[in-house]
Amino acid sequence: MIVEQIWTGNAYRNFNYLIACPETGEAMAIDPLDHEKCLARAKEKGWDITQVLNTHEHPDHTGGNRQVIEATGAKLLAHANARDKIRGIDRGLKAGDVIKVGRTVDIEALDTPGHTMCHVCLLTKTDQPALISGDTLFNAGAGNCHNGGHPDELYDTFVNQLDRLPEDTLVYPGHDYITNNLQFTLDREPDNARAKSLLGEVEGQDPAEAMLTTLALEKEVNTFFRLRSRSVIDALREKFPDLPKEPSPREVFLKLRELRNSW
């Protein structure tokens, strides 16, 4: 399996993806907003795009569908409940559905509500798993819930799905927000030495050659996984004096998401 991360360079800092089967050259384009770059990269690699997949319905993820499908005849895949939000879905995905690309690539669809209620993440069935996380999980951060989502659902997705994935899972997010997210982690947990060192590593990096994180690293530097950290809880209480002495992980997550909305 080959995962090709494509940096759009746009104002929203989107990443687009191609996943290809090395034996057959068949490929799937994921959230191909920059259709020109996606089509050009596939042509350069000698790949045939046979499927387009949207992680969710927001226009910065679906905006290139028409052009890629017109150029390739690809089938469109998205969440089964997104048919009234994304035009032309050929296959609606449910939790546990397997997507095949060529002969060698199997990918499991995860139903991951929160950012929107029709969001899927993709987990590759490889020796080292890869998670195409859309706008659910970012490097060192979590998606917002402003446009059709809900923070309670996002919490459930983090705790009951993402937190249980293998520690070596590679994270491929929908946007490059790592610098700001690490700064937020350090604002909430100033003594997080790993977040501080990582910020020094990625500041000024070229997003076209972005560093890949693993789930294990995310659990060290992503404050939305660090819900039992005493430093995180104590700093939260400064902002929310009515927070219980021993708040639940859900309470911590929701307060963090509230703060990140205006940070």
Secondary structure in CASP SS format (residue, H / E / C, confidence):
PFRMAT SS
TARGET T0000
AUTHOR 0000-0000-0000
METHOD secondary structure of the structure
MODEL  1
M C 1.00
I E 1.00
V E 1.00
E E 1.00
Q E 1.00
I E 1.00
W E 1.00
T C 1.00
G C 1.00
N C 1.00
A C 1.00
Y C 1.00
R C 1.00
N E 1.00
F E 1.00
N E 1.00
Y E 1.00
L E 1.00
I E 1.00
A E 1.00
C C 1.00
P C 1.00
E C 1.00
T C 1.00
G C 1.00
E E 1.00
A E 1.00
M E 1.00
A E 1.00
I E 1.00
D C 1.00
P C 1.00
L C 1.00
D C 1.00
H H 1.00
E H 1.00
K H 1.00
C H 1.00
L H 1.00
A H 1.00
R H 1.00
A H 1.00
K H 1.00
E H 1.00
K H 1.00
G C 1.00
W C 1.00
D E 1.00
I E 1.00
T E 1.00
Q E 1.00
V E 1.00
L E 1.00
N C 1.00
T C 1.00
H C 1.00
E C 1.00
H C 1.00
P H 1.00
D H 1.00
H H 1.00
T H 1.00
G C 1.00
G C 1.00
N H 1.00
R H 1.00
Q H 1.00
V H 1.00
I H 1.00
E H 1.00
A H 1.00
T H 1.00
G C 1.00
A C 1.00
K E 1.00
L E 1.00
L E 1.00
A E 1.00
H E 1.00
A H 1.00
N H 1.00
A H 1.00
R C 1.00
D C 1.00
K C 1.00
I C 1.00
R C 1.00
G C 1.00
I C 1.00
D C 1.00
R E 1.00
G E 1.00
L E 1.00
K C 1.00
A C 1.00
G C 1.00
D C 1.00
V E 1.00
I E 1.00
K E 1.00
V E 1.00
G C 1.00
R C 1.00
T C 1.00
V E 1.00
D E 1.00
I E 1.00
E E 1.00
A E 1.00
L E 1.00
D E 1.00
T C 1.00
P C 1.00
G C 1.00
H C 1.00
T C 1.00
M C 1.00
C C 1.00
H C 1.00
V E 1.00
C E 1.00
L E 1.00
L E 1.00
T E 1.00
K C 1.00
T C 1.00
D C 1.00
Q C 1.00
P C 1.00
A E 1.00
L E 1.00
I E 1.00
S E 1.00
G E 1.00
D C 1.00
T C 1.00
L E 1.00
F E 1.00
N C 1.00
A C 1.00
G E 1.00
A E 1.00
G C 1.00
N C 1.00
C C 1.00
H C 1.00
N C 1.00
G C 1.00
G C 1.00
H C 1.00
P H 1.00
D H 1.00
E H 1.00
L H 1.00
Y H 1.00
D H 1.00
T H 1.00
F H 1.00
V H 1.00
N H 1.00
Q C 1.00
L H 1.00
D H 1.00
R H 1.00
L C 1.00
P C 1.00
E C 1.00
D C 1.00
T C 1.00
L E 1.00
V E 1.00
Y E 1.00
P E 1.00
G C 1.00
H E 1.00
D C 1.00
Y C 1.00
I H 1.00
T H 1.00
N H 1.00
N H 1.00
L H 1.00
Q H 1.00
F H 1.00
T H 1.00
L H 1.00
D H 1.00
R H 1.00
E C 1.00
P C 1.00
D C 1.00
N C 1.00
A H 1.00
R H 1.00
A H 1.00
K H 1.00
S H 1.00
L H 1.00
L H 1.00
G H 1.00
E H 1.00
V H 1.00
E C 1.00
G C 1.00
Q C 1.00
D C 1.00
P H 1.00
A H 1.00
E H 1.00
A C 1.00
M C 1.00
L C 1.00
T E 1.00
T E 1.00
L H 1.00
A H 1.00
L H 1.00
E H 1.00
K H 1.00
E H 1.00
V H 1.00
N C 1.00
T H 1.00
F H 1.00
F H 1.00
R C 1.00
L C 1.00
R C 1.00
S C 1.00
R H 1.00
S H 1.00
V H 1.00
I H 1.00
D H 1.00
A H 1.00
L H 1.00
R H 1.00
E H 1.00
K H 1.00
F C 1.00
P C 1.00
D C 1.00
L C 1.00
P C 1.00
K C 1.00
E C 1.00
P C 1.00
S C 1.00
P H 1.00
R H 1.00
E H 1.00
V H 1.00
F H 1.00
L H 1.00
K H 1.00
L H 1.00
R H 1.00
E H 1.00
L H 1.00
R H 1.00
N H 1.00
S H 1.00
W C 1.00
END
